Amino acid sequence: MTHQVSVVVCLYNPSLLSALRTIYSVIRQKDIQFNIVITDDASSTDYSNQFKAFFKECRFNDYHIIIHETNVGTVENIYDGVSTADGEYVYLISAGDFLYDPYVLRDMYKYADRNSADFVFGDACYYNLEGSRVNFYSTKSPTIPKLFNLDERGKRLTRFAFFVDNDPVGVTYLRKRTLFLHYLKDLLGSVKYIEDRPTTAMLLMDNKRLHYYHRLVAWYEFGHGVSTSSSPNSKIRMQNDKDNIHQFLFDRYWNSRMIRFFTNNHVESKIKYLDLYFLKFAYSVVGRGSLVFRRKDNLKINELKTILSFGKNKRISS
């Protein structure tokens, strides 16, 4: 059976409770044909038996579990998960991140199908946990998302917007599986940890269709993943991967002046200044009303509470 969407849950040393909460947010999805692929990058603890027990308890049978024996890195871990998936589209999510409500996959799939989009992204609400306290940070993703819905004449502006760090958050993407798999395969051996930025860069440079869907689609746990961690080792890994991405894109699109400009290390240090000038220009094109921000009291806080309450009153065996 081919599903409309395959959700690939990417894991590396998660807490069992965090992983189960993420899976729970997926199982809650309604009015959509989907399956789940769990792909684990050689975590120190194998939770596959606990996952199987949880799926059985939830009466959910449409899943696959991949456990790597050795650490292969984020990109290859995702590649193996997407290779196993069979959905027309794929949605990636990691432990600690949750689908915003039970209709995210249905709504994103309908939007992607209606607009013949190769990739679609939405908005995320950034949060983190301090004990029993939940801190909220932002719901903008990226700064001016409507720039990704410009017509053919605006594609150059869209690409420029992306390269000045006006890029979407990875957990908000719904992607055509076959195209995404093609891009991931090309990245293997060149990039190890960051998959969202280079695959989106390839999509835009290849003139494929990326659309912004004005809807909150994810609760994004900020500060704990590989890309947002503040640890020195994580920062070093991310910088090395960014250098590798620049080289990969330069080699692939060497005839593009834009790629040659933005993969120049001297330019990267000045991106924040380019961003300021670009924002002023972009506002004149799409208007200030394009900034995405929602007040905290407009968020579906009860949806997050429902997910976070999972496991509090029952014993989670590890």
N, C-alpha and C positions, 0 to 999 in steps of 0.2 A: 504493500500500500504506500502510495506517495502522499505525504501530508502537505498541507498548505504551509505550515511553519515547523521547523525543527529548532528547539531551544537547546543550545549547547552550553552546559554548565561547566565552566573552566575552574579547576581547583589546584591549589598548591598550599599545603599545610594549613588548611582552614580549621577552625574549631568545628566540631561535629554539629553543635547547635546552630552556628552561623550558616553552615552548608544546608542543613535541613530547612531552616527558615527560607532560604533562597529557593530551594526546590518547592517548598510549600507555596510560595508566591506564584510559581509557574503552574503547579497542579490546579490552582484555583481558577485558571483561565477558562472562559466560557465562550461558546458559539464559534469555535475555531477547531479545525482538525490539526492537531499538533502531536509531536512526540518529544522526548527528552533524551539527550545524549550527555552523559557525565564523562568528562575526560580529566584525569588526575595526573599531574606531572611529577610522579614519584614522591608523593608526600610521605612524611616519616611514619604516618599511621594510615593503614588501609581501612577505610570505612565502607567498603563495598557491601559487606554483610548488613550493616546498619541501613544503608540506602535501600537494599533489597527488601528488608523488613518494613521500612517506612512506605515504600511503594505498595507492598502487599496490604499494609494497614489502610492505605488510602484507596485501595482497589484500583490502582493505576498500573497497567501492564505494558504500556508502550514506551519502553525505555531501553537504553544500552549503557553499559558502564565500561569505560576504558581505564585501566590502571597501568601506567608506565613503570617499568622496573628501574629505569634510570632517568634522571632529569634531562629533558630535551629542550627546555625553554618554552616561553609562552607561545611563540609563533608556531612551532612544530606541534605543540600540545593542541592548539586550536585547529591546525590543519588536520590532525588525526580525527578530532571530533567532527569537523565539518565533512570530512571524507566519509564518515560513518553515517552521517545524517542523510535523510532522503527528502526533506522538505523543499518546496519550491523556493522558499525564503528561509534564512537562518537568523536567529537572534542569539547573541552571545551574552552571558551573564556570569558573574563571579560571586563567590560566597560573600555575604554581607550586603550585596546589592539585591534589590527586589523590584519586581514589576509593580507599577504604581497602583493598579487596580485590576479586577478580574477581566477587563475587556480590552486590555492593551493590545494583545496579539490580534484580536479580531479587528480592532479599529485600524491598526497599522497595516495589516494585510489588505484591508479594503482600500485604504488610501493609496498604497503602493500599486495595487492592481488597477485602480481607477486612473492613476497618472502614468502608468507604464514605467514606473521608476525602477532603476537598478538597485539603488541604495536609498533608504529613507531614514531620517533621524528626527527625533522629537526633543522634548525638554526633559531635564532631570532636576530633581530636588536634592541638593547636597545635604548630607546629614552625618553626624557621628554620635557615638554613645559615650557618655561619661557616667559609669555606673548605671543608675536608673534614669538619668537625665538624657534627653535627646536634644542635640544642638542642630539648628538649621542654618544654612549658609546662603544659598542662592538657588534660583531656578533659571538662570540664563545659560543657554547652551546652543550656539555660541553667542557672542555679543550682538551681532546683527544677523540673525538666522535667515531673514527674508532674502538676503543676497543670494541664497542658494536656490531660490525659485525664480530667478530672472529668466527671460526668454533667450533665444539663441544669440541675440546681439549682446547680451550681458555676460556671456560665459567667461570672457577674459577678466571681467571684474570679479566674478565668482572665484576664479582660480587665484587671483591676487588676494582676495579676502581670506581665502583658506591659508595661504602661505604667510600671511602676517599674523598668524596665530588666532584667526577667527574660525577655529575648527571645532566640530562637534565633539561631544563626549562619547567615548566608545560604547558605553552601556546603553545608549539611546538608539543604536542602529538596527534596522531590519535590512538584510542584504539578500540579493539574488544568490542562491547557493552556488550555482555553477560558475558564475563570474567571480564571486568571492574566492572560491576554491582555486580558480586559475591564478588569481593574484597572489594568494598565499603560497602556492607552489613555486611561483617565481621568486618569492622572498626567502625561501628555505636556503640556508647556507650563507645568507647575507645579513639577515636581521634576526635577532633572537627574542626580544622582549616586546617590541612595540609593533602591533599589527594594524591598528586603526588608521594612524596618520599616513603610512606609505600606501595602504590599499585605497584610501580615499584620494590621495594624490594621483595614483595611477588612473582611477576612475575619471577624475576631472581632466587629466591630460589626454585621456582617450576619448573625450567628449561623450561619456556615458551620462545617464540621467541620475542626478542626486537631488532629492527633494526634502524640504523641511516641512514637517507636519506639526502644526501649532497645537501641541497637546503634551501634557506631562505623561511620560511613559515609564519613568524609573525613579526609585529611591536609590541614590548613589552614596555609598559609604565613603566619605572623603578622608584621606590621610593614612589608610591602612594597606592599600594595594601597592604593587611594584611601581606604578607610575606616579602616585601621589605621596609615597612614603618620604619622610624627611631624613632617613638614615643615610650616612655618608656612602656606604656601599651601594645602596639603591641609586643614589644620585650619580655615582660613577658609572654604574651599569647603564643607566638611562642616557648619559652623555655619550658613552661609547656607541650605544645603539643609534642615537641621533646622527652621529658621524657616519655610521654605516648606512643609514637611510639616505643621507645626502649623497654618498658615493653611489649607492644603488640608483637613485633617481637621476643623477648626473650621467651615469653610464647608459641608462635606458632612454633618456630624453635629451641627449647632449646637444641636439639641434634647436632646443627651445631656449630663447634668451631668458625667459622667466625662470626656468629651472637653473640655468647657469648662474643667474643672479642670486636666487634664494638658497642655493647650496654652497655659496661662498661663505667660508667661516668668518670673514671680516664683516659680512652683511648681517650674519646671525646676531652679533653683539649689538646691532643697531635696530633690531626688529621692533623693540618697544617704542622707539621714536617714530619709525615708519607707521606703527599702529596708530599713534595719535593723529598723524596727518591723514592717514587713510580714513579714520573714523569721521573726521570732519567732511571729507569728500563723500563718504558713503551716506552720511545723513542727508546730504543734498540730493542723493539719488533715490533713496527709499524712504526717507523721512525719519524723524526721531521716534515716531510711534512704533518702529520696528524693534526697539529694545524689549527684551522679554523679561518681565519680572512680575511675580505674583506675591501678594502679601501672604504672610504666614497663615492668617486666618481664612484664606481662601483654599488652602491645601486640604486634601482629604486625609487629615491626621488619623482618623479612625481606621483607615486602610492600613497605615503603618502600624498602629497599635495592635491591630488584629494579627499581623505577621509577627511582631515582636513578642506578643503574648504567647505564641506557640512555644511549648516546652517548659513554661514556667510552672505549670501544675501537674507535670508528668515527668517521670524519670527517663532521661535519655541515656541509655547504656552506651559506653564507649569501649 
